[in-house]
Amino acid sequence: MPNNIEGRGLTDREMVQLCLELEKGRSRSVSNSLLETSHQGLRDIYQHCFQTAADNQYTLFEMMAKKGWYQTNVASPAEMTKVLESMQNNLNPSSPE
């Protein structure tokens, strides 16, 4: 239900979109901290925070998608294979000959 009565405030869609963007930003920030932390206790905390932010982001995305506020294209099997091969090549590059 919109709350943008007479041009004041944000609509529900705008509020959820802002929350989604905040969670994406939090995920990136926490991920960077996690990657730069060597202390295992801090890594555990950052991993928990990252998982929470990622879960929140996905929940918001699902809600927006169900309402038709966030539409995505469905990948074809060929596109999925291409991405999989690219990721495998990046993770396991061939040795130079």
C-alpha positions in Angstrom: 0.0 0.0 0.0 1.5 3.3 -1.0 2.1 5.9 1.7 3.0 8.8 -0.8 -0.2 10.8 0.1 -0.3 14.1 -1.8 3.4 13.8 -2.8 4.8 13.5 0.7 7.1 10.7 1.8 8.2 7.6 0.0 6.1 4.8 -1.5 6.4 1.3 -0.1 8.3 0.3 -3.2 10.8 3.2 -2.7 11.3 2.3 0.9 11.9 -1.4 0.2 14.3 -0.4 -2.7 16.3 1.7 -0.3 16.4 -1.1 2.2 17.6 -3.4 -0.6 20.4 -1.0 -1.6 21.4 -0.6 2.0 21.7 -4.4 2.5 23.7 -4.7 -0.7 26.1 -2.0 0.5 26.4 -3.7 3.9 27.2 -7.0 2.2 29.9 -5.4 0.2 31.4 -3.5 3.2 31.3 -6.5 5.5 32.8 -8.7 2.7 35.7 -6.4 2.3 36.3 -6.4 6.0 36.1 -10.2 6.1 38.6 -10.5 3.3 41.1 -8.3 5.1 40.8 -9.8 8.6 43.2 -12.5 9.8 41.9 -12.8 13.4 39.7 -15.9 13.5 37.3 -14.4 16.1 36.7 -11.3 13.9 36.4 -13.4 10.8 33.6 -15.4 12.5 31.8 -12.2 13.4 32.2 -10.8 9.9 31.0 -14.1 8.3 27.9 -14.0 10.5 27.2 -10.4 9.6 27.8 -11.1 5.9 25.4 -14.0 6.0 22.8 -11.9 7.8 23.1 -9.1 5.3 22.9 -11.6 2.3 19.9 -13.2 3.8 18.2 -9.9 4.3 19.0 -8.8 0.8 17.5 -11.9 -0.7 14.4 -11.6 1.4 13.9 -8.1 0.2 14.6 -9.1 -3.4 12.0 -11.9 -3.2 9.4 -9.6 -1.7 10.0 -7.1 -4.5 9.9 -9.8 -7.2 6.6 -11.2 -5.9 5.1 -7.7 -6.1 6.5 -7.1 -9.6 8.8 -4.4 -8.4 12.0 -6.2 -9.3 12.0 -8.1 -12.6 14.8 -10.3 -13.8 15.4 -12.3 -16.9 15.5 -16.1 -16.7 18.8 -17.4 -17.9 18.8 -20.0 -20.6 20.7 -23.3 -20.1 23.3 -22.1 -22.6 23.8 -18.9 -20.6 24.2 -20.9 -17.4 26.7 -23.2 -19.0 28.7 -20.2 -20.3 28.8 -18.6 -16.8 29.8 -22.0 -15.2 32.6 -22.5 -17.7 33.8 -18.9 -17.2 33.8 -19.4 -13.4 35.6 -22.7 -13.6 38.3 -21.2 -15.9 38.7 -18.3 -13.5 39.0 -20.6 -10.5 41.2 -23.2 -12.2 43.2 -21.5 -15.0 45.1 -23.7 -17.3 48.9 -23.8 -16.8 50.8 -21.7 -19.2 52.5 -23.8 -21.9 
